């Protein structure tokens, strides 16, 4: 399923994306903000993508983020742990191309996926977590309307010290209300 935005397009991952994913997820600068803690290989990424397409197809959707103009892949975004009974899912995003950090691509991708989750999948709640030191993610989530729901104190060890993980949630009615006001 493709999703077309203003400056980006979201598309399903292909096997040809594996070398790019490996490069991103083996870059310590990128993974310092992610839950990935071990190196990845082309074999492990191929298995992961195959798992998403088969065993986890009902509970996970992943998109690669491409720029609209150059068609360059700059990151990926996904919905995970999709729970259709309780109408909630977890959202994750990684902008793997560091040159694209801080330029508004993550908020646009997040907005596109939230719209998909609430309007197409009829989700009631989307949730996520972000490390307390990841100010870009914290700001993006809050601008999208996510509310801080809790803190996992000193839950992650990065750069020689423990850091909090901030838990966020966004309810469908808040998303609709926020976007109705924007229009």
Phi, psi and omega in degrees: 000120178267146174231127184257127177247192180283311182248352182222160171234141176253134181218158176297150178287150177240162177301332179292346177279348187304312179301324178292316178300317179299316179299313180299310189277002169251005178270113183301330178294319178291311186284349177298336180261002185242167179279358179289123185241355181228156178299150176248156179238168176298325179293315181293322178292322177296318178296318180298313179297318178297320177298319178297324182282338186245272187300324184256014184299329181278344186240354183219137173230127180239140174234146168268138180265117177247144173289145181292324186278304185268349183064018178286136174282127184239351181177190176215156181216148181206162168251131185229161179052041180297119182246097185289332179294315180263000176056050174218162181203160176260140177251143175221152179212146173217121170266105185280335179270105187301329179298344181260002177291143174072017182244014174088006180285322178296314177299321180295315179298317179298316179298317179298317182288323176297317178300317177299313183297316183280323184268322184268320181267352180058040177288149177265327186214138173240137182227164178194177174223154177216145178291142183301334180274352184271077187298326178298315179295317180301315180294317179301313181297315181294322177295330179282351179103001177297146179247137175293123182252344181178175180225130170265103186296130175043049186272346183226141180253114179221142175053040174081008178210164179273145181226155178281152168251125180266128180263135183233152173217153178222124179269148182307314183296328177291321178296314180297314180299314181298317184281335174293320181291323180295328187286000000 
